[in-house]
Amino acid sequence: MTKERGEILIVEDDASVSDALTIVLEDAGYLVVSALTAAAGLEKANAQSFDVIITDIRLPDRSGLEVIRETHMNDPCCVIIAISAFRSPQLIDESLRLGARVLLSKPFSPSEILNWIDGQLAKKR
């Protein structure tokens, strides 16, 4: 597969959320890889470079904060977007401190996440 607008890794344990994000992002021209656990997401992030990583904060095996920390340490230029249904000022601060660019609250609209990704990648280029 050739690279189109960019490559995105989604780390989300809710398959319906992951599938919906995949459809929206692929329709927008992105190549998407997904993982249902933090361990699988980190394995994929270590094996391949991504332009964007979207990770849920609450995952079944590890915290999404660990995914943010580890992926940011390995690739500080990668755009990391945290998503969570549980948002607090402390969680926002911790996510940003570890390397996320934003913490989006679930549910979010397809246009909201697309605008955010497009804007961040435009700044990066």
C-alpha positions as CSV (number, residue, x, y, z in Angstrom):
1,M,0.0,0.0,0.0
2,T,1.3,3.4,-0.8
3,K,1.3,6.3,1.6
4,E,-1.5,8.8,0.8
5,R,-2.2,11.7,3.2
6,G,-0.4,10.0,6.1
7,E,-0.4,6.9,8.2
8,I,-2.4,6.6,11.4
9,L,-2.4,4.1,14.3
10,I,-5.6,3.8,16.3
11,V,-5.2,2.2,19.8
12,E,-8.8,1.7,21.0
13,D,-10.3,-1.3,22.8
14,D,-13.9,-0.5,21.7
15,A,-14.1,-2.1,18.2
16,S,-17.0,0.0,17.2
17,V,-15.2,3.2,17.9
18,S,-12.0,1.9,16.2
19,D,-14.0,0.8,13.1
20,A,-15.9,4.1,12.9
21,L,-12.6,6.1,13.2
22,T,-11.0,3.8,10.5
23,I,-13.8,4.4,8.1
24,V,-13.7,8.2,8.6
25,L,-10.0,8.4,8.3
26,E,-9.7,6.1,5.3
27,D,-12.4,8.0,3.5
28,A,-10.3,11.1,4.1
29,G,-7.3,9.4,2.4
30,Y,-5.3,8.2,5.4
31,L,-3.8,4.8,5.7
32,V,-5.0,3.3,9.0
33,V,-3.7,0.5,11.3
34,S,-5.6,-0.4,14.5
35,A,-4.9,-2.2,17.7
36,L,-7.3,-3.2,20.5
37,T,-4.8,-3.2,23.3
38,A,-1.9,-1.0,24.5
39,A,0.6,-3.9,24.0
40,A,-0.5,-4.5,20.4
41,G,-0.5,-0.7,19.7
42,L,3.1,-0.3,21.1
43,E,4.2,-3.4,19.1
44,K,2.9,-1.8,15.9
45,A,4.3,1.6,16.8
46,N,7.8,0.1,17.3
47,A,7.6,-1.8,14.0
48,Q,6.5,1.1,11.9
49,S,6.6,4.9,11.8
50,F,3.2,6.7,12.0
51,D,2.3,10.3,11.3
52,V,-0.5,10.2,13.9
53,I,-1.3,7.9,16.8
54,I,-4.8,8.1,18.4
55,T,-5.0,6.3,21.7
56,D,-7.8,5.8,24.2
57,I,-6.7,6.5,27.7
58,R,-8.6,3.5,29.3
59,L,-7.3,0.3,27.7
60,P,-7.7,-3.2,29.1
61,D,-4.1,-4.1,29.6
62,R,-2.3,-0.8,30.3
63,S,-3.1,2.9,30.5
64,G,-3.2,4.9,27.3
65,L,-0.9,7.4,29.2
66,E,1.8,4.7,28.9
67,V,1.2,4.5,25.2
68,I,1.6,8.2,24.9
69,R,4.8,8.3,26.9
70,E,6.4,5.4,25.1
71,T,5.5,6.4,21.6
72,H,6.5,10.1,22.3
73,M,9.9,9.0,23.6
74,N,10.5,6.8,20.5
75,D,9.2,9.4,18.0
76,P,8.9,12.9,19.4
77,C,7.6,14.2,16.0
78,C,4.6,11.9,15.9
79,V,1.3,13.7,16.5
80,I,-0.4,11.9,19.4
81,I,-4.1,12.4,20.1
82,A,-5.5,11.1,23.3
83,I,-9.2,10.2,23.4
84,S,-11.3,9.5,26.5
85,A,-14.9,9.5,27.8
86,F,-13.5,10.5,31.2
87,R,-12.0,13.9,31.0
88,S,-10.5,15.9,33.9
89,P,-8.0,18.8,34.2
90,Q,-5.5,16.3,35.7
91,L,-5.9,13.9,32.9
92,I,-5.6,16.6,30.3
93,D,-2.4,17.9,32.0
94,E,-0.9,14.5,32.3
95,S,-1.7,13.6,28.6
96,L,-0.1,16.8,27.4
97,R,3.0,16.5,29.7
98,L,3.6,13.0,28.3
99,G,3.5,14.1,24.7
100,A,-0.1,14.2,23.5
101,R,-1.1,17.3,21.5
102,V,-4.7,17.2,22.7
103,L,-7.2,15.1,24.7
104,L,-10.5,14.9,22.8
105,S,-13.6,13.9,24.7
106,K,-15.7,11.1,23.5
107,P,-18.0,11.3,21.7
108,F,-16.4,13.6,19.1
109,S,-17.5,14.3,15.6
110,P,-15.7,13.0,12.5
111,S,-15.1,16.6,11.4
112,E,-13.6,17.5,14.8
113,I,-11.0,14.8,14.6
114,L,-10.3,15.3,10.9
115,N,-9.8,19.0,11.4
116,W,-7.5,18.4,14.3
117,I,-5.4,15.8,12.4
118,D,-5.2,17.9,9.2
119,G,-4.2,21.0,11.2
120,Q,-1.5,19.2,13.1
121,L,0.0,17.5,10.0
122,A,0.0,20.9,8.2
123,K,2.0,22.4,11.0
124,K,4.4,19.4,11.0
125,R,5.1,19.7,7.3
